Amino acid sequence: MGPDQLVFLWLIISCLGVFAMTFGVRYLRNKENMAMIEKGMDPKLNANRPAPYKNLKWGLLLVGSGVGLFIAYLLDNFVLDKVSHFGHDYDSPANVPIYFALIAIGGGLGLISSYRIEKKELLDKGQPLS
């Protein structure tokens, strides 16, 4: 298979993937709306419901990811700089997984703290957690 054939194959597969994703999203949204109608709910009311803690959640997620990235940078440049990389030279990207791991850990801690803040606010107001 030559490169021109691979490009053609990739184009076909990507178009089919976009079509399948669009069809799946529309199908699942329609199924959800039909289930809401069967239960006597109005589907348009669900779409316009406010999400008061959305900005808090995104803010804490991004701050946590940023803190994780900063800690990974500090570890990579100051703590793990002199550690031998199992026979590799010091310019090799042996510490790259630390960046991904600490970004995920920081983002997860941000989401957990957002959940705790929301839970505390809802319990203080006497509202159910659902």
C-alpha positions in Angstrom: 0.0 0.0 0.0 1.4 3.3 -1.1 1.1 6.6 0.7 -1.6 7.9 -1.7 -3.7 4.8 -0.9 -3.3 5.2 2.8 -4.4 8.8 2.6 -7.6 7.7 0.7 -8.2 4.9 3.3 -7.7 7.4 6.1 -10.1 9.9 4.5 -12.8 7.2 4.2 -12.4 6.0 7.8 -12.4 9.5 9.2 -15.5 10.4 7.3 -17.3 7.2 8.5 -16.2 7.9 12.0 -17.5 11.5 12.0 -20.8 10.2 10.6 -21.1 7.5 13.2 -20.3 9.9 16.0 -22.9 12.4 14.8 -25.5 9.7 14.3 -24.8 8.3 17.7 -25.1 11.6 19.5 -28.4 12.4 17.8 -29.8 8.9 18.5 -28.9 9.0 22.2 -30.3 12.6 22.6 -33.5 11.5 20.9 -33.8 8.5 23.1 -33.2 10.6 26.2 -35.9 13.1 25.1 -38.4 10.2 24.5 -37.7 8.8 27.9 -38.3 12.2 29.5 -41.6 12.6 27.6 -42.7 9.1 28.7 -42.2 10.2 32.3 -44.2 13.4 31.8 -41.2 15.8 31.8 -40.5 18.6 29.4 -37.2 18.0 27.6 -36.7 21.7 26.9 -36.7 22.5 30.6 -33.8 20.2 31.2 -31.7 22.0 28.6 -32.2 25.4 30.1 -31.5 24.5 33.7 -28.7 26.6 35.2 -25.5 25.1 36.4 -24.4 27.4 39.3 -21.1 25.7 40.1 -19.9 25.2 36.5 -17.4 28.0 36.7 -16.1 26.8 40.1 -15.6 23.3 38.7 -13.7 24.5 35.7 -11.7 26.9 37.7 -10.6 24.4 40.2 -9.9 21.8 37.5 -7.6 24.2 35.6 -5.9 25.5 38.8 -5.3 21.9 39.9 -3.9 21.0 36.5 -1.6 24.1 36.5 -0.3 23.3 40.0 0.4 19.7 38.9 2.2 20.9 35.8 4.3 23.4 37.9 5.2 20.7 40.4 6.2 18.3 37.6 8.4 21.0 36.1 10.1 21.6 39.5 10.6 17.9 40.0 12.0 17.4 36.5 14.4 20.3 36.6 15.6 20.3 40.2 15.0 17.0 41.9 15.2 14.4 39.0 17.8 16.4 37.0 20.8 14.5 38.4 19.1 11.0 38.5 20.5 8.7 35.9 18.0 7.8 33.2 18.9 4.1 33.1 21.8 4.5 30.8 20.3 7.3 28.7 21.8 10.8 28.3 20.4 13.7 30.3 18.7 15.2 27.3 16.3 12.2 26.9 12.7 12.7 27.8 12.7 10.1 30.5 10.7 12.2 32.9 7.8 13.0 30.6 5.3 10.6 32.4 5.6 12.8 35.5 4.0 15.7 33.7 1.0 13.7 32.6 0.6 12.0 36.0 0.8 15.2 38.0 -1.5 17.1 35.6 -4.1 14.3 36.1 -3.6 14.2 39.9 -3.9 18.0 40.2 -7.0 18.1 38.0 -8.6 15.3 40.0 -7.8 17.1 43.3 -9.4 20.2 41.8 -12.6 18.3 40.9 -12.7 16.6 44.4 -12.4 20.0 46.1 -15.1 21.4 43.8 -17.4 18.5 44.8 -16.8 19.1 48.5 -17.5 22.8 48.2 -20.8 22.1 46.3 -21.8 19.4 48.8 -21.2 21.8 51.7 -23.2 24.6 50.1 -26.1 22.2 49.3 -26.1 20.8 52.8 -26.1 24.2 54.3 -29.1 25.2 52.2 -30.9 22.0 53.1 -31.2 20.8 49.5 -30.9 17.1 48.5 -27.6 16.0 46.9 -29.1 14.5 43.8 
